[in-house]
């Protein structure tokens, strides 16, 4: 199984959505998981993981990590050419390196070229920026490129994004 995770914030609360799917080419989720968290830390420039990681770990309480072949996060594993840790690496360390982490981001970050693959999908001239830990970057980039969907964003990552924005405080 693969698990894609995204977090959406309103004020100091967050909704985290996880989309479980069977394989890279899946066009529908096997399951959608949701977790809510309140009293979220404010955003701190350069330390995004401090806000996002507690939300993700709350969702992971619903998952048996041994069933996952990878976790996809909305963001970066590595932030620069020196290998500065991003959200993905912090998550990888938090779960004791049990599951490879893949970062898929829509925007370029810093001067990050060494640890990033630009993935073009559909007819888009704008790439997705893919980073990884625990798996070879080239194979991860190809897997993201072949995910279901005709557009820049794969079908299931678009679904995940839409689900996060349906926000009901619980």
C-alpha positions in Angstrom: 0.0 0.0 0.0 1.0 3.6 -0.6 -0.2 6.5 1.7 -0.3 10.1 0.5 -0.8 12.7 3.3 -1.7 16.4 3.3 -2.6 18.9 6.0 -4.9 21.9 5.8 -5.0 24.6 8.5 -7.7 26.9 9.7 -6.6 29.2 12.5 -4.8 27.0 15.0 -6.6 23.8 14.0 -5.7 21.3 11.3 -7.3 18.5 9.3 -4.9 15.8 8.0 -6.0 13.5 5.2 -4.4 10.3 4.2 -5.2 8.5 1.0 -4.3 4.8 0.9 -4.0 3.2 -2.5 -2.8 -0.1 -3.8 -0.3 0.9 -6.5 1.2 3.8 -8.4 -1.4 3.6 -11.2 -4.5 3.4 -8.9 -7.3 5.7 -10.0 -9.3 5.4 -6.7 -8.3 5.1 -3.1 -8.5 2.0 -1.1 -9.4 4.1 1.9 -9.4 7.8 3.0 -8.2 8.5 6.6 -8.8 11.7 8.5 -7.4 13.2 11.7 -8.0 16.5 13.4 -5.6 18.4 15.6 -6.1 21.6 17.6 -3.8 24.1 19.2 -1.3 23.8 16.3 2.0 25.6 16.5 2.2 28.8 14.4 4.1 28.7 11.2 7.9 29.4 11.6 9.8 30.2 8.5 12.4 27.5 7.8 10.8 25.1 10.4 7.6 24.1 8.7 8.0 20.5 10.0 7.4 21.7 13.5 3.8 22.6 12.5 3.1 19.8 10.1 4.8 16.7 11.7 2.5 16.5 14.7 -0.5 16.5 12.4 0.9 13.7 10.3 1.9 11.6 13.3 -1.7 12.0 14.6 -3.0 10.4 11.3 -0.4 7.7 11.4 -1.9 6.3 14.6 -4.6 4.8 12.2 -2.0 3.0 10.0 0.0 -0.1 10.4 3.3 1.1 9.0 4.4 -2.5 8.1 1.7 -2.5 5.4 3.1 0.6 3.6 5.7 0.5 0.8 6.0 4.4 0.8 4.5 7.5 2.3 4.0 10.6 0.1 4.0 14.0 1.7 3.1 17.4 0.2 6.5 19.0 0.5 10.2 18.2 0.5 12.4 15.5 1.9 15.5 17.6 1.3 15.5 21.4 1.2 18.8 22.2 -0.4 21.9 20.9 -2.1 23.6 20.3 1.2 20.9 17.8 2.2 19.1 20.0 4.8 16.2 18.0 6.2 12.7 18.9 5.1 9.4 17.6 6.4 9.9 14.2 4.7 13.2 13.5 6.4 11.9 14.5 9.8 9.0 12.1 9.2 11.4 9.4 8.1 13.4 9.8 11.3 10.2 9.9 13.4 9.1 6.6 12.1 12.6 5.1 12.6 13.2 4.8 8.9 10.6 2.0 8.6 8.9 3.3 5.4 10.4 5.3 2.5 9.2 8.9 2.3 8.5 10.7 -1.0 8.0 14.4 -1.2 5.9 15.9 -4.0 5.8 19.7 -4.2 4.3 22.1 -6.6 6.9 24.9 -6.2 10.7 24.9 -6.4 12.4 25.5 -3.0 15.7 27.3 -2.5 18.6 26.2 -4.6 17.6 22.5 -4.4 18.7 20.7 -7.6 20.9 17.8 -6.3 18.2 16.0 -4.5 15.2 16.9 -6.6 13.8 15.4 -9.8 11.5 17.6 -11.9 8.6 15.5 -13.1 6.5 16.7 -16.0 3.0 15.2 -16.3 0.3 15.6 -18.9 0.6 18.7 -21.1 1.8 20.8 -18.3 5.0 22.9 -18.7 5.3 23.2 -14.9 7.0 20.3 -13.1 6.3 18.6 -9.8 9.3 18.6 -7.6 10.0 15.1 -6.2 12.4 14.2 -3.4 12.9 10.9 -1.6 14.5 9.0 1.2 14.7 5.2 1.4 14.2 4.7 -2.4 16.2 5.8 -5.4 15.1 9.2 -6.6 15.0 8.1 -10.3 12.5 5.3 -9.7 10.4 7.4 -7.4 10.2 10.2 -10.1 9.2 7.7 -12.7 6.5 6.3 -10.4 5.1 9.8 -9.8 5.2 10.5 -13.5 3.1 7.3 -14.2 0.5 7.9 -11.6 -3.1 8.0 -12.8 -4.4 11.2 -14.3 -4.0 13.4 -17.4 -2.9 16.5 -15.6 0.1 17.9 -13.7 -1.3 16.6 -10.4 -2.0 12.9 -10.2 -5.7 12.0 -9.6 -5.2 10.7 -6.1 -3.1 13.7 -5.0 -5.8 16.0 -6.3 -8.4 14.0 -4.4 -6.4 14.3 -1.2 -6.0 18.0 -1.6 -9.8 18.4 -2.2 -10.5 16.3 0.9 -8.4 18.4 3.2 -10.3 21.5 2.3 -13.7 20.0 3.3 -13.1 21.2 6.8 -15.4 20.5 9.7 -13.9 21.0 13.2 -14.1 17.8 15.2 
